[in-house]
Amino acid sequence: MDTLTVFYGLLFVVAFLYAAVGHGGASGYLALMAIYGVAPEVMKPTALLLNLFVSLMAFLQFYRGRHFNWKIFLPLALASIPTAYLGGSLSLESGIYKKLLGLLLLFPVLRFFFFSQKEETELRSSHRYGSVLIGACIGFVSGLIGIGGGILLSPLLLLLKWTDQKQTAAISALFIFVNSLSGLVGQLNKGIQFSEEMISMVLVAFAAGCLGAWMGSLKFRQAVLKNILAVVLSLASFKLLFTNA
């Protein structure tokens, strides 16, 4: 089996698993591309483009399940969109980019390992000004690295007890979509071009995302999937932080 076939097979698995738990999957795509030696200037727009399709499918499925909360989402998104655009228009040196990506991959690891249990406590009301600050900070980092921000937002929502698991998935999915779009626009202003390989990756991720989002929005058992994702991302984070990936 050739290397390219293995890459697309892994891409399908990553998109499926992320969509099943309500994420766009940019952190997984970036980790996969980093391991395969893709240049950062290609990684960022590719991951954001993939995020658009997969996160939209995830949002639609969770929204149909009536898990979405506009009151919590709007201040987060309105603050994040302009900062995601700003971050997307900036570039980092390759070594710094990969080390920062390695650190950010630890967030979904913590989220999947420590915030996967069902909530037994009563939810709290969200804080408007806190939401604006959180949204602005996550938006900037999202655009800078090429992620949608769901891996940063999800554990915060659960830690603050503003949402339950399904609501977190629904809000994070649309948050990822709008930030990915804003970050991608920032990238487009730098003159990036879309290649045939990028389109092929979108088709693979879109098909996997549709299947994963549909199964995840129903009664699909997610605990094992989250543990698998956490282990894989832990290995990718170690490779980016401590080797010359």
C-alpha positions as CSV (number, residue, x, y, z in Angstrom):
1,M,0.0,0.0,0.0
2,D,1.5,3.3,-1.0
3,T,2.1,6.3,1.3
4,L,-0.6,8.5,-0.3
5,T,-3.3,5.8,0.2
6,V,-2.4,5.4,3.8
7,F,-2.5,9.2,4.2
8,Y,-6.1,9.4,2.8
9,G,-7.1,6.4,4.9
10,L,-5.9,8.1,8.1
11,L,-7.6,11.4,7.0
12,F,-10.9,9.6,6.6
13,V,-10.6,8.1,10.1
14,V,-9.6,11.4,11.7
15,A,-12.5,13.3,10.0
16,F,-15.0,10.6,11.1
17,L,-13.8,10.5,14.7
18,Y,-13.8,14.2,15.1
19,A,-17.2,14.8,13.5
20,A,-18.6,12.0,15.7
21,V,-17.7,14.1,18.8
22,G,-18.8,17.4,17.3
23,H,-15.4,18.8,16.1
24,G,-14.1,20.0,12.7
25,G,-10.9,18.0,13.2
26,A,-8.3,20.7,12.2
27,S,-6.0,19.7,15.1
28,G,-6.0,16.1,13.8
29,Y,-5.5,17.2,10.1
30,L,-2.6,19.4,11.1
31,A,-1.0,16.6,13.2
32,L,-1.4,14.2,10.3
33,M,0.1,16.7,7.8
34,A,2.9,17.6,10.1
35,I,3.9,13.9,10.5
36,Y,3.8,13.6,6.7
37,G,6.1,16.6,6.3
38,V,3.7,19.1,4.8
39,A,4.9,22.7,4.9
40,P,3.1,25.0,7.4
41,E,2.1,27.4,4.7
42,V,0.1,24.6,3.1
43,M,-1.1,23.1,6.4
44,K,-3.0,26.1,7.6
45,P,-5.3,26.8,4.6
46,T,-5.8,23.1,4.0
47,A,-6.9,22.4,7.6
48,L,-9.2,25.5,7.6
49,L,-10.8,24.4,4.4
50,L,-11.3,20.8,5.7
51,N,-12.8,22.3,8.9
52,L,-15.4,24.2,7.0
53,F,-17.1,21.1,5.5
54,V,-16.7,18.7,8.4
55,S,-17.8,21.2,11.1
56,L,-20.8,22.3,9.1
57,M,-22.0,18.7,8.8
58,A,-21.5,18.2,12.6
59,F,-23.4,21.4,13.4
60,L,-26.4,20.5,11.2
61,Q,-26.7,17.1,12.8
62,F,-26.4,18.3,16.4
63,Y,-28.7,21.3,15.6
64,R,-31.4,19.0,14.4
65,G,-31.1,17.2,17.7
66,R,-32.0,20.5,19.4
67,H,-28.8,20.8,21.3
68,F,-27.8,24.3,20.1
69,N,-27.9,27.5,22.2
70,W,-27.8,30.8,20.4
71,K,-27.5,32.9,23.6
72,I,-24.2,31.2,24.5
73,F,-22.9,31.0,20.9
74,L,-23.4,34.6,19.7
75,P,-21.0,36.6,22.0
76,L,-18.3,33.9,21.6
77,A,-18.6,34.0,17.8
78,L,-18.9,37.8,17.3
79,A,-15.8,38.3,19.3
80,S,-13.8,35.6,17.6
81,I,-14.5,36.3,13.9
82,P,-12.4,39.5,13.6
83,T,-9.5,38.1,15.7
84,A,-9.5,34.8,13.7
85,Y,-9.2,36.9,10.5
86,L,-6.2,38.8,12.1
87,G,-4.6,35.6,13.2
88,G,-5.1,34.0,9.7
89,S,-3.3,36.9,8.1
90,L,-0.1,36.4,10.2
91,S,2.6,33.8,9.6
92,L,4.9,32.0,12.1
93,E,8.4,30.5,11.5
94,S,8.1,26.7,10.8
95,G,9.8,25.5,14.0
96,I,7.8,27.8,16.2
97,Y,4.5,26.9,14.4
98,K,5.0,23.2,15.0
99,K,6.0,23.6,18.6
100,L,2.9,25.7,19.2
101,L,0.8,23.2,17.4
102,G,2.2,20.4,19.6
103,L,1.2,22.4,22.7
104,L,-2.3,23.0,21.4
105,L,-2.8,19.3,20.6
106,L,-2.7,18.7,24.4
107,F,-6.0,20.6,24.8
108,P,-8.1,17.9,23.0
109,V,-6.2,15.3,24.9
110,L,-7.3,16.9,28.2
111,R,-10.8,17.4,26.9
112,F,-11.3,13.8,25.8
113,F,-9.7,12.3,28.9
114,F,-11.1,14.5,31.6
115,F,-14.3,16.1,30.3
116,S,-16.0,13.1,28.8
117,Q,-18.1,12.0,31.7
118,K,-21.8,13.0,31.9
119,E,-22.5,16.1,33.9
120,E,-24.2,15.5,37.2
121,T,-24.3,19.1,38.4
122,E,-26.7,21.9,37.4
123,L,-25.6,24.1,34.5
124,R,-24.7,27.8,35.2
125,S,-25.7,30.9,33.2
126,S,-23.0,32.1,30.7
127,H,-21.3,35.4,31.3
128,R,-21.5,37.9,28.4
129,Y,-18.2,39.7,29.0
130,G,-16.4,36.6,29.8
131,S,-17.7,35.1,26.6
132,V,-16.4,38.0,24.6
133,L,-12.9,37.7,26.1
134,I,-12.8,33.9,25.6
135,G,-14.1,34.2,22.0
136,A,-11.6,36.9,21.1
137,C,-8.6,35.0,22.5
138,I,-9.5,31.7,21.0
139,G,-10.3,33.3,17.6
140,F,-6.9,34.8,17.3
141,V,-5.1,31.5,18.2
142,S,-7.4,29.7,15.8
143,G,-6.6,31.9,12.8
144,L,-2.8,31.9,13.7
145,I,-2.5,28.1,13.8
146,G,-5.2,27.1,11.4
147,I,-7.7,25.5,13.7
148,G,-11.3,26.3,14.3
149,G,-11.0,26.7,18.0
150,G,-13.3,23.9,19.1
151,I,-10.5,22.1,20.9
152,L,-10.0,25.2,23.1
153,L,-13.6,26.2,23.5
154,S,-15.1,22.8,24.4
155,P,-13.2,22.1,27.7
156,L,-13.8,25.7,28.8
157,L,-17.6,25.4,28.3
158,L,-17.6,22.2,30.2
159,L,-15.3,23.5,32.9
160,L,-17.5,26.6,33.4
161,K,-20.6,24.4,33.3
162,W,-22.3,26.6,30.7
163,T,-23.3,23.6,28.6
164,D,-23.7,19.9,28.7
165,Q,-21.9,17.5,26.3
166,K,-24.3,17.7,23.4
167,Q,-24.7,21.5,23.7
168,T,-20.9,21.8,23.8
169,A,-20.6,19.8,20.6
170,A,-23.3,21.8,18.8
171,I,-21.9,25.2,19.8
172,S,-18.3,24.2,19.1
173,A,-19.2,22.9,15.7
174,L,-20.6,26.2,14.5
175,F,-17.9,28.2,16.3
176,I,-15.3,26.1,14.4
177,F,-17.1,26.9,11.1
178,V,-17.2,30.7,11.5
179,N,-13.6,30.9,12.8
180,S,-12.3,28.6,10.0
181,L,-14.1,30.8,7.4
182,S,-12.7,34.0,8.9
183,G,-9.2,32.6,9.3
184,L,-9.3,31.2,5.7
185,V,-10.3,34.7,4.4
186,G,-7.3,36.1,6.2
187,Q,-5.2,33.4,4.5
188,L,-6.7,34.2,1.1
189,N,-5.6,37.8,1.3
190,K,-2.0,36.5,1.4
191,G,-2.5,35.0,-2.1
192,I,-2.8,31.3,-1.3
193,Q,-3.9,28.9,-4.1
194,F,-5.9,25.7,-3.8
195,S,-4.4,22.6,-5.3
196,E,-5.9,19.4,-6.6
197,E,-4.6,17.6,-3.5
198,M,-6.5,20.0,-1.2
199,I,-9.7,19.3,-3.1
200,S,-9.2,15.6,-2.8
201,M,-8.7,15.9,0.9
202,V,-11.9,17.9,1.2
203,L,-13.9,15.2,-0.6
204,V,-12.4,12.5,1.7
205,A,-13.0,14.5,4.9
206,F,-16.5,15.6,3.8
207,A,-17.6,12.0,3.3
208,A,-16.1,10.9,6.6
209,G,-17.5,13.9,8.4
210,C,-21.0,13.3,7.1
211,L,-20.9,9.7,8.4
212,G,-19.3,10.6,11.7
213,A,-21.6,13.5,12.4
214,W,-24.7,11.5,11.7
215,M,-23.6,8.6,14.0
216,G,-22.3,10.9,16.7
217,S,-25.6,12.9,16.9
218,L,-27.6,9.8,17.6
219,K,-26.8,7.2,20.3
220,F,-23.3,6.5,19.1
221,R,-21.0,5.4,21.9
222,Q,-18.3,8.0,22.0
223,A,-16.1,7.0,25.0
224,V,-13.9,4.6,23.1
225,L,-13.5,7.0,20.1
226,K,-12.5,9.9,22.4
227,N,-9.8,7.7,24.1
228,I,-8.4,6.7,20.8
229,L,-8.3,10.3,19.6
230,A,-6.6,11.3,22.9
231,V,-3.9,8.7,22.5
232,V,-3.2,9.5,18.8
233,L,-3.0,13.2,19.5
234,S,-0.7,12.6,22.5
235,L,1.7,10.8,20.2
236,A,1.5,13.5,17.6
237,S,2.0,16.2,20.2
238,F,5.1,14.4,21.5
239,K,6.5,14.1,18.0
240,L,6.0,17.8,17.3
241,L,7.4,19.0,20.6
242,F,10.4,16.7,21.0
243,T,11.5,15.6,17.5
244,N,12.2,17.4,14.2
245,A,8.7,16.5,12.8
